[in-house]
Amino acid sequence: MDTTYVTIMLIVFLVLTGLAIDIGYMYVSEEDLQSAAETAALAGTQAIKNRILFQVQNDPKRIPEAANDQLQQAARNAAVDSVSGKHKAVALVGLSSNDGNTLNADNDLTVGFWNVSSQSYTPGGTPANAMQVRTRRTAESSSAGMGTLGSFMAKITGTESFGTTPVAIASIAPRTRASIALCSVSCDPACSYPEVCKVSERWMVRAPWNPEQQPPNDRYLYTSLLHPVTVTNTMSDMICGEAPALEVCGRPIYTSGAAGDDTLRDIQAMMYNPKYDRSNKEFDKNGKLTGWWVLAPVVDCSQTTAGNLSEQRTVTKYSLVRISRICTSGPVGCQQSAGTQDAPAKACTPGEAGLYLDRISCVGCGSKATQMLPALQPVLVK
């Protein structure tokens, strides 16, 4: 009798354990859902940036068309694809799109405008520079847990729907993590965004100029943006450590002329690093690097002090530039190996040390065109 009762109860316990595990599988933690929402929002916003950058590279006159598209179909597809099927081992993440810009039962994605000043998001607003994503749990799929039996238990136990629906917003509103700041004299009024000017390869230098002479258009400074350089927080740490993008328009940043080329070697190493910021680099048909797009702050350099002294200057503009190449001598920066670097399309020759630009576009901090200017790295804003 004892053996019979134990056998019967053992079967009951096994069934209950199986059902408990199955119900557990139907639950995804709030952190997982939030992570899925953030992943989808970043993927969609990256697609918006890629579309605008493509027009910058190929047909700047169509930048407004890309920025004012409220549908952004490629971005929606990228967001859905980034999380579809990624949580089958636990439970399914619901992400629906009906191409609208209102969150409802049939739509979990919106495209809109993120206002940097008010830190607010407008679904359907233009220029489109952000994506909003909501993720939901589902328990209807036979691929989760115990299939049909699990779905039946979900219905009778009330676990078929869940209250937690995390929402994430990512944006490409202008931010920079550039390590160079252009001098304001580099910005030609004819090259105001969305106009992107092709220029003869311009050799950029850091030496101060004589204020009594016509200011040259080939000057730049190094910048650590909002962070002062210290013994424990060096320029090399910021460049090689991939510092986060910051909003600096209208704000004072730290700049330096820096007499040596150590910082330039670090920037060069990151430019030719095949694993760094690849979506903002251009390559020829042979796979050689032809340019690196950077969003750089613009400051007044008329009173630049020679040497390594760090000074604060207020950012008056942003400049979208394409660095065509960087030439230095000596060891590779950021402690990288020369064998792991991308090959430049145009090789450097002796005597060509420096940083070179061949595309430039500028926009003032107070200009409405700033709203159309894309940051080159999407960030989570909410």
N, C-alpha and C positions, 0 to 999 in steps of 0.2 A: 504493500500500500504506500509506504513512504517513497519507494522508488517511483511509483506511478505518479504521485503528487509532485515530486521533484521534477520529473520529466515534463509533466503538463505545465508547471509554473515556469520551467526553464524556457519552454517554447513561448509562453506569454511574455516573459522578460525579454527574450530576443526580439520579438515583434515590437514591443514598446521601445526598446533601445533603437531598433532600426528606424522607427517612426520619429523618435527624438532626433536622431542624426539627420534624417531627411528634412525635418522642419528647420533644424539648425542650418542646413545647407541653403535653405531658402532665404535666410537672413544674410545680408551683406552689411558689414559694419558701416556706421556713418562716415568713418574715415575713408573707406573704400569708395563710397558713393561720391564724397567730396573730391577725392583724388580723380575719379572718372570725370566729374564735371570740369575740373581744372584742366585736365589733359585735353578734353574735347574743346574747351574754350581757347586754349593756347594753339591747338592745331588749326582751328578755324581762323583765328586771327593771323596766324602765320601765312595762311593761304591768301588772306586779304593783302597782307604786306607783299607777298610774292607777286601778286597781280599788279600792284602799283609799281613795284620796282621793275617789273618787266617793261612797263610803259616808260619809266624813267630811262631805261637802257635803250629802248627801241623807238618809241614814239611819244615824247613828252606831251604833245598836243592832246593825247588821249588820257592823260592823267585825271582830269576832272570827270571824264566818263566812267573810269574805273572807281573813283572815289565816291561818286554819287549814285552808284548802283545799289539799290536797297535789297536786291535779291542775293547777290554774291553766292551763286550756286556752287561754285567750286569750294568755297569756304564751308558751306553747309555740309557738302559731301565729305570733306576732310574731317570735320568734327564728328560726324556719325561713324565714319570708318575708324577713327582713332580709338573708339571704345567698343565697337561691335564685336561680340564674341570674346572679349577679353576677360570675362568673369564667369565662364561656363562651369568651371570647377566648383564654384560656390553658389552663385545664383545669377540670374540675368539682370543686366542693367538696362533699363528702358530709356530710349532716346529716340523720339519721333520728330519728324519734320514735315510740315505741310507748306513750306516756303513762305510762311507768314512771319510777322514781326510782333506777334502777341503770344504770350505763354498761355496755353489752354490745354484741354484734354488731348488734342491731336498734335500739339506742337511744343517742343521743348527747346527750340533754338530761336534766337532773334539776332539780327544784325542791326547795329545802330551807331550812335555817336557818343563818345566819352568826352565830357567837358573837363579839361584839366583844372580850370580855375574853380569851378563849383564842385568838382569831384562827383559829378552826377552822370547818369546814363540815360539816353533817350532812345528807346527801341524804334527802329525805322528812321532815325535821324541821319542826316548827311552833313559832311562827308563821312562815309562809313569807315570807322577806325576801331571798332570793337565788336565782340561777340558775347552774347549771354547764353549760358547753357544750364539747363536743369536736368538732373538725373533722377530716375525713379527705380524702385525695386519691382520685379515681377516674379511670379511663381507659377506661371501657367505653362512653362515649357517642359516637355517630357525629357529634355536633356539634363534637367537638374534633379538631383536626389533620386527618388524611387519612381520617377516617371508618373504614370497615371494614378497610382496609389498615393504618391506624394501630393499630386494636385487635388485629389479627393480630400485628403487630410487637411490640406491648406484651406479648402472651402469650409469644412465643418469646424475648423479651429479659428477661423477668422484671420489667417495669415496670408491671404491672397493679395491683400493690398496693405500698404504701409504709409505712415504719415510723414516720414522724413523725405524731403525732396530738396537736397542741397542745390544751390545756384551759384555759379561762378561767372565772373566777367573778366575777360582779358582785352587788352587794348594795345594799339600801336600809336597812341598819342606821343608826340615828340619827346624823346628822352635820348640821352647819349651816354656812352661809356668810352668815348674817344680819349686818347691820351695826347692829342694835339689840339691846339686852339689856333684858328686862323686869325690874322690881323684884319681889321675891318677894311683896310685899303685893298684887300684881295677880292672884295665883293663888288663886281660891276653891276650897276643898276639894271642893265639889260639882261642880266642873268638872275632875275628874281623868280623864285619858284611860283608856278610850275614850269617856268622856262629853265631848261638845263643846257648850259653852254658847253660845247666842245672847244677846248683851247689847245693850242700847241703845247706839247708836254712842258709843263712849267716846273723849273727847279726851285724848290722852296728852301729858304735859309732862315737861320735864327739870329743873325747878327743885327744889332740895332742900326738905325739909319740916322743920318744927320737931319734934325728937325728943320733946318733951313733949306733943305733940298726937297724936290718932289718925292713924296713917299712912294716906294716901290710896291708892287702888288704880289711880291713873292716871299712874304714874311709869315712865319708861324712861331708858336711857342709850345713848349710841353705843358701839360696840365694834369693835375691830380684831382681836378674838379672840386668837389666840396670838402675834400679831405686834405689837410696839410701834410706835407711830407715830413716824417720824423725818422729817428734812428731805427725805430721798430716798425715803421710803416713807410717803406721806401717806394719809389716809383716802380721799381722792378716788381715788387710784391703786387702792386695794383695792376700792372700790365699783364704779367704772367699768371696772376691769380684770377683773371677774368672778372674784374669788378662789375657789380650790377649797374644797369642803366639808371641815370638820374635825370630829373627835370631841373635844368639850370638856367633856362632863359630868364633874363632879368635879374639874375642872382650873381653875387661875387664868387669867383672861383680862384683857385691857386694856380699861378703860372710861373714858368721859369724859362730863361734862355738856355740854360745848361750848356756849358762850354764843351764838354766831352760828348762822345757818341754812344755811351753805354745805353742810354734810354732809347736811342734810335735803333740800336741793335736788337733790343727787346721787342720794339714795335715791328721791326723787320721779321723777327722770328715768328711772331703771331700772324703776320700777313702770309707767310709761306708755310705756316703750320696747316697740314691738310685736314686736321680735326677741328680747327677753330673757325667759327663764323662762316662756314662754307656757303651758306645760302646767300651771302652778300658778296660773293666773289664771282668773277667772270673768267672763263677759260676759252681758249681757241679750240679749233677742231682737233688739234694734237694733244689736248689736255694740259696745255701750259697756261699759267696764270697771266691774264692780261690786265686785271684791275680788281681793286677791293673798294667797295662802297662804304663810306664812313659818314656818320652825321656828327659834325664837329661844331663846337661853340665858336663864336666870333667875338673878339674883344678889341679894344683900342690899345695898340702897341706903341703909340707915339713916344711914350716916356719909358721904354724898356731899359732896364738895367742890365748891363753885360754880366755874364757869369752865372753862377748857380743859385743866386738869391731868389727865394720864392716870394712872389708878390700877388696881391689880390686885385683882380680886375673884373668889372661887371660885364656879363654876357649881354650883348645887344642884339645878336642875331644867331640863327642856326645856319650852317652851311652843309649841304649835301654834296660831297665830293667823291671822286673816284681817284684813289691812289694808284698810279700806273706801275710804279716800282719803287723800291727802296734800295739804295746802294750803300754798303758800309764795308769796312775791312775789319779784320780781327775775328775773334771767336764768335760763334753763333749765340745770340742772346737767349734769355730764359732757360739757360742750361740745356738747350736742345741739341740734337745731333744733326749735322748738315745732311746726313743721308736720309732723313725722314721729311725733308722739306719739298714742297711743290716747286717745280721748275718755272722760272719766269719766262714769258714769251720774248721779252727783250732783255738780253743779258747786259750786265753792267761792265763797263770798261774802266781802267785806271783813270782817276781824275774826275769820276762822275759821282763821287760820294754825296749822298743827300736823299731827300724825299721828293718825289715827282707827282704832279697832278695832271690829269688831262680832261676832267669833267668838273664843273662847279655850278652850284645854284645856291642862292642865299635868300633868306626870308627874315624880316625883322620880328622881334618878339611881340610887337603889338599888331602885326598884320593878320588879317583874316586868312591869308594863305597858309599861316602856320597850322591851321586846322586840317589842311589837306596833306601837310608834310608828314610822312610816315616815319616813326621810329623804326630802326632796322632790327630790333629785337622785341617781340611781343612780351608783355608782362601782365601778371595778374593784378587787377586793380580792385577786385572785390570778391 
